[in-house]
């Protein structure tokens, strides 16, 4: 038997993340800002900000806005939240909110 009773790993859930009912998050994993974890999902590795993850094991299937709307990106890497009109940018598999300032 492996005795790890004294081994603790930090699990970090960042601002705005949504975790569905009965989801399992393995210790030591980080859930990024505004990530969306579907109900019953088993998360075994870090989740990027704005990622939509479902299944067992958890697999990223898309991207979500800060308000929980699915983001569909154009060839130029831009998506608009259908709830707020805010624009998001996808570059090198990283999503960020577009700042118009």
N, C-alpha and C positions, 0 to 999 in steps of 0.2 A: 504494500500500500504506500501511496505517496502522502506524506504528512505536510500539509501546507496551511495549517490552521493559523499560523502567525504571518502568512504572506498576504498582504493587502495591495491591491492596485486601484488607483484612482479611476473612477468612471466619471466623465465630464459631459453634461448635457448643457449645451450653450443656449443663449437667449433665443426665445421664439420657437425652439424645436417642438414638434408635436410627436407624441408617442402613442400609438393606438393601443386599444385594450388587449391584454394578454400578450403583449410583445415581450421578448426576452432580450436583455442587453447583457452580453458577456462582460465581466469585469475588465477594466483597463481600456475600454473603448471610449472614444470621443465622438459625440454627436454634434455636428456643426450647427451654426446658427440657422434657424428657420428650416432645418431638415425636417422631413416628414417620414415617419416610420409607420407603416401600415399595421393594422391589427393582426396579432399572431406572428409577426415577423420575428425571426431570430437573428439578432445583429451580432456578428462575430468579428467584424473589423471596423475601423474608423469610417464615419459617414461624413461626406463633404457638406459644407453649407448649401442650403437650398435643394439638396438631393431628395428624391423620392425613392424609398427603399421598401421592398416587400419580399415575402417568401421565407423559406427555410432551406438553406441559409439565406439570409437577406441579400438581395441583389438590387442594384440601382436600376430603375426602369425609366427615370425621367427627372424632371426638375419642377420645383414648386416656388410660388411667390411668397412674400412675407404674409400675405393674407390667405394663403392656402389654395390658390388657383394654379392649375397646371400650366407650365410655361412651355410653349412651342417655339423653338428658335429657328430663325431664318438662316439662309446660307451665310449671311453677314454676321451671324452670331448674336442677333438681337431678338428679344421677345417682349411682349407687352402683357402686363397683368390685366386680365379682362374685368377685374373688380375695381381696380384703382387707376389704370392707365399708366402706371409706373413702368419704366423700361429697364430691362435686365440685359446684361452682356455675358456671353459665354465665350471664353478664350482659353485654350489649352486645358479643357475639361474643368474649368473653374468659373463659377457664376458669381457676378457681382451686380449690385444695383447701379444703374447708370445714373451718374450725377450730372444734371443739366446746368449746374452753376459754372 
